[in-house]
């Protein structure tokens, strides 16, 4: 008979539902939680419940926020003529870490993926189109991931934006710093060539 504690198994199963978490990682997290004091466990559970209760989508850009409108959309220092379209709130954090982009964002919350049952209506495309109606935005940067789904989403959205007269650009993708060219795939090398710049 296999050793089993149903309550522990249930906790491990919940951790396994998280993206990119396998059995071993789920077990580590479960045993970490079991090693917490009662006070630490309450702090963790309260943090989860509070985040779940208070964090929602910004009514303008659909990024996550604790307020009605996120800090980026509220900021008077941001360039309001440019909107960078990304797949997830994590992508916004990645751009903000660069300190190079000073425009606004729009978070789609996914990418078109018929295989996974995700269509345009499951994303925040309608909200993006509504934002662009007043003509204040001059450029939309499509910063979806360089995957089949990300490319399909970028193409779909850019086709919808064309009649609005907005300039639509795509991120240049290329060879990562420190990588060897021999290991780069054809698509990456093609993008690197297309996005080349003067030295």
N, C-alpha and C positions, 0 to 999 in steps of 0.2 A: 504494500500500500504506500503510495507516494505521500511525502510530508506536505501538508497544506494547512494554511490558516486562511479561511475564507475572507475575513475582513482585510487581511494583508493582500490577498490575491485581488480583491476588489479595488484597493488603493493602487496597486501596480497597473491594473487594467485601465484605470482612469488616466494615469500618467502616460500610458502607451497610446492613448488617443491623441496626444499632442503631436504636432508635425515633427518629423525627423527623430522621434524618440522610439528606440527599439526596446526590446525586453530588458537588456542589461542596464540601460540608462534609466528605464522606468523603475527597476529594482533599486538602483542607487538612490533615486529621488525618494522612493517610498521609505527606505531605511534611514535616509537623512531626516525625513519628517518624523519618523518614530523616535529618533534620537533627540528631538527637541524637547525642551521643558514644556510644561503646560502653558506657561506664559508666552514662550516663543511660538508655540503652535497657535495660540489665540491671535498673536500679532500677525502671523502669516495668513491665517484664515480671514481675519478682519481686513487685511490688505487686499486679498482676492475679492472679497464681497464688496468692499468699498469701490475698488476699481471697476468691478462689473456693474455696480449701481450708478456710479457717477460719470464714467467715461462714455462718451457717445460721439456721433459724427458731427463735425462742424457744419452748420447750415449753409455755408458758402462752398467750401472746398471738399467736404466729406472726409477730411482727415480726422483723426481722433483728437478729442479735446475734453477738458473738464468743464468748459464754459460753453455758452451758446455758439460763440464764434472763436476759432482758434487764434493763438498769438500771432501767427503769420498773417492771417487775413486782417487782424486788427491793426497791425503795424503800419504806421504812416510812412515808414522808411523803405518799404518794399516797392519794387517796380511793378506797377499795376498793368503795364502793357504786355507783360509776358506771363504765361501760365505753363508750368511744367506738369505734364500728365504722367502719373505713375500708377503702378498696379497696387501697391500696398503702403500703409503708413510707415513701414520699415524703410521703404525707399526714400521717403521724405527725410528721415533721420540720416540716411547715407548722404544725401545731397547737402543737408545742413552742416554735416561734419566737415565738408570741404571748404566752407566759408567763401565759396566762389559764386554761388547762385543767389541772386537777390530779388527774384521775381516771386510770383505766387505759385501755388500748387493746385492740382486736382487729383484726388485719389479715386481710382476706379473700383477698388476692392475686388480685384481679380483680373482675369483675362478671358477672352472668348475661347471656349474649349468644348466643342460639341461632344467629344468623347466622354467628358466629365459632366455633361448636361448643363454647361454654363453658356448662356447666350447673351446678346447685347442687353436685353432687358434685366438681366441679373446684375449688371454693372451700373455705375452712376453716369452713364453716357447722357441721359436726358438732362441731368443736373448740369453737366458741362455745357451742353448746347444752350441751356437757359442762361448761363453766366455770360455767354458771348453775344447775346442779343443786343446789348447797348453799344457795341462798337468800341469799347474802351481797350479791349485786348487786341494787340497787333500781331502777336506771335504765340503759337502754341507749340511747345517742344514735346514731342512724343518720346517719353523715356520709359516705355514698357521694356520688359526683359527681352534679351536676344534669343528667344525661343520661338518655336513654331506658333504657339499661342500668342506670345507677345507681339510677333510680327503681324499676325492676322488681326489682332486688336488695333495695332497702330494703323494698318491699312484701312480698316473699317472706319475708325474714327476720322482719319484724314479725309476720306471720301465724304463724310457727313459735313466736315468743316469747309470744304472747298467752296460751296455756294455762298458762304458767309464772308468771303473775301479776306479771311485771316491767313497769314503766312504760317504754314505748318512745316516744322523741321523735325529731324530725327537725330538722336544722339549718334555720334560717330563711335563705332566699336572697333577695337583693334587688339593688338598683342599686348598683354599685361607686362608691366615693368618687371624685369627679372626672368621672363620666360624665354625659352629657346624656340626659334622659328620652326625648327624641324617638328616640334610637337603641336604646333598650331594647326587647327583644321582649316579647310579651304574657305569656309564662310568668314572666319575670323580674319584670315589674310586678305580676303577680298575687301572686307570692311576697312581694314587697316590701310589698304591702298587708297580706297575711295576717300577716307577721312584724313589723308596726309596733309601736312602743313609745312610752310617754309621754316627753315632753321635760322 
